[in-house]
Amino acid sequence: MARKYSKKASAKVERAMKKRNAGTLKSGGSGKKVTSRKQAIAIGLSEARRAGKQVPRRRSAQRSKRARRKSA
């Protein structure tokens, strides 16, 4: 079975995590320091997508909201 994420995409996420651990990762919109692990991963994947690497599409907000409502 093929990889879901390319190796280069994994490298982007790894780089974002290292920057977060060093305390130098900033969010795009506000420029505030990122402390959340999930947010760091999201930034890495977003950069990989922008660079054209193999990364699955983002889930739409509508779909995730429906899933949350179903589990509650």
C-alpha positions in Angstrom: 0.0 0.0 0.0 1.2 3.5 -0.8 2.3 6.0 1.8 -0.3 8.5 2.9 2.2 11.2 3.4 5.5 11.6 1.5 8.9 11.5 3.2 9.3 15.2 2.4 6.0 16.0 4.1 7.2 14.1 7.2 10.4 16.2 7.2 8.4 19.5 7.1 6.4 18.3 10.1 9.6 17.3 11.9 11.1 20.7 11.2 8.0 22.4 12.6 8.1 20.3 15.8 11.8 21.1 16.3 11.1 24.8 16.0 8.1 24.5 18.4 10.3 22.7 20.9 13.0 25.4 20.6 10.2 28.0 21.1 10.7 29.7 17.8 7.6 28.5 15.8 5.2 31.3 15.1 1.6 31.1 13.8 0.9 32.6 10.5 -2.0 34.9 11.2 -1.2 36.6 14.5 2.5 35.8 14.7 2.1 34.5 18.3 4.4 31.7 19.6 3.0 28.2 19.0 2.9 25.9 22.1 0.3 23.3 20.9 1.7 20.1 19.4 -1.4 19.7 17.2 -1.0 23.2 15.8 2.7 22.6 15.1 1.8 19.5 13.1 -0.9 21.4 11.2 1.6 24.1 10.3 4.1 21.5 9.0 1.4 19.8 6.9 0.2 23.1 5.6 3.8 24.0 4.5 4.1 20.6 2.8 0.8 21.1 0.9 2.0 24.5 -0.2 5.2 23.0 -1.5 3.2 20.4 -3.5 4.2 17.4 -1.5 2.0 14.3 -1.2 -0.4 15.1 1.7 -4.1 14.2 2.0 -6.6 17.0 1.6 -7.7 18.9 4.7 -11.0 17.8 6.2 -13.7 20.3 5.8 -15.0 22.1 8.9 -18.5 20.9 8.0 -17.5 17.2 8.1 -15.6 17.4 11.4 -18.5 19.3 13.0 -20.9 16.5 11.9 -18.6 13.8 13.4 -18.3 15.7 16.7 -22.1 16.0 16.9 -22.5 12.3 16.2 -20.1 11.2 18.9 -21.7 13.4 21.6 
